[in-house]
């Protein structure tokens, strides 16, 4: 078992002071291609679900960033669909008790005004959802911290993706929340011509690649990165992977870089 010193710096007394980014249950620090997460160790993780023939199906992840607000990807939102958000979810096949199912009103979906669904590589793949009632915070449901505006992670920063996305290209959606260590690939490396080239913008962040990556169904979910004070910050919103599949060499998972959108996030919340 590999241990990650960044995960062990966390002071339990600090964690008891409520705030953001401090799970009551420590994430596992084992490193494999992907694994079941410790239940409720990413307590800001949400399942965004859409209504289909009277039942709701998981479509994307998201992060609870305020009691009434979820951050997800622009490409996860369609004005023609009806959505709900499930907080406190771990095993989608079981009703475990902490789940909070909150309906979403159609007028409470806010996609970034510059998002272009025909051009995911143009960037701005971010959206905010206002919940129809505030989340009840507790051990299983907590707020994500966002990084300071303009914050750029160093190469190989030890971040984790979490979500219920497909286990591999074309594979099944898992019942239990998954996590995988995705070290950051900095812009200098990720924008090389044989990597993502011109598809990569400075408002994006790359992480993982090769044997570890996001996959369909992870979209909109968080890239969770340790901060110096022992808390976690959501630095990325899962945006896209290679057309060749989820685990493609030199094609790390690409995330919307949250620190490029602090102003838009704050203004949208303040005005609604």
Secondary structure, DSSP 8 states (H G I E B T S, - for coil): ----HHHH---HHHHHS-SBS--SS------SS-EE--TTSSTTEEEEEEEETTEEEEEEEEEEEETTEEEE-GGG--TTS-EEEEES-SBTTS--S--EEEE--GGGEEE-TT--TT-GGG----EEEE-SS----SSS--B-EE--TT----TT-EEEEEE--BSSTT--B-SB-EEEEEEEE-HHHHTSTTTTGGG--TTEEEE-BTTB---TT-TT-EEEEE-TTS-EEEEEEEEE--TT-SS-TT--EEEEEGGGSHHHHHHHHHH-
